[in-house]
Amino acid sequence: MTEPLLTPEQVAERLQIPVARVRQMCRSHELPAIKLGESRRSIWRIDPADLDRWLKERKAA
C-alpha cells in the first residue's frame, strides 16, 4: 500500500522551513507536487516517495 500524500504543512515540518516557502516551491515546480483544484487557493499535496527522491538528489549535488 502507498503512503498518503503529504500536506505542505507536513513537508515544512519535515524540512524545517516555513510553510509559505513549501507552497512557493510547489508553485514554481521546484518541488514535485500535485495541484488539486484550479482556483487561486489551490490545494497542494506531495507524494512522500517524490519528496524522498527530491531530497536524495539535493544531497548528492
C-alpha positions in Angstrom: 0.0 0.0 0.0 1.3 3.5 -0.8 1.7 6.2 1.8 -0.8 9.0 2.0 0.1 12.3 0.3 1.7 14.9 2.5 0.4 18.4 3.0 2.6 21.5 2.7 2.5 21.8 6.5 3.8 18.3 6.9 6.6 18.9 4.4 7.5 22.2 6.0 7.8 20.4 9.4 9.9 17.7 7.9 12.3 20.1 6.1 12.2 22.6 9.0 11.3 25.5 6.7 8.2 27.9 6.6 5.0 26.6 5.0 4.9 29.6 2.7 8.3 28.5 1.3 7.0 25.0 0.6 3.9 26.4 -1.2 6.2 28.7 -3.2 8.4 25.7 -4.2 5.3 23.8 -5.3 4.0 26.8 -7.4 7.4 27.2 -9.1 7.8 23.4 -9.7 11.0 23.4 -7.7 9.4 20.7 -5.5 7.4 17.9 -7.2 3.8 18.4 -6.1 0.3 17.6 -7.1 -2.1 20.6 -7.6 -5.7 19.8 -6.7 -8.2 22.4 -7.9 -7.9 25.3 -10.4 -8.6 28.3 -8.2 -6.1 30.7 -6.7 -6.5 28.8 -3.5 -5.3 25.5 -4.9 -4.6 22.6 -2.6 -1.1 21.2 -2.9 -0.1 17.6 -2.0 3.3 16.0 -2.1 4.0 12.3 -2.7 6.3 11.0 0.1 8.3 9.0 -2.5 8.8 12.1 -4.7 9.9 14.1 -1.6 12.5 11.4 -0.7 13.8 11.3 -4.2 14.0 15.1 -4.4 15.9 15.2 -1.1 18.4 12.5 -2.3 19.0 14.5 -5.5 19.8 17.6 -3.4 22.1 15.6 -1.1 24.1 14.1 -3.9 24.6 17.5 -5.6 
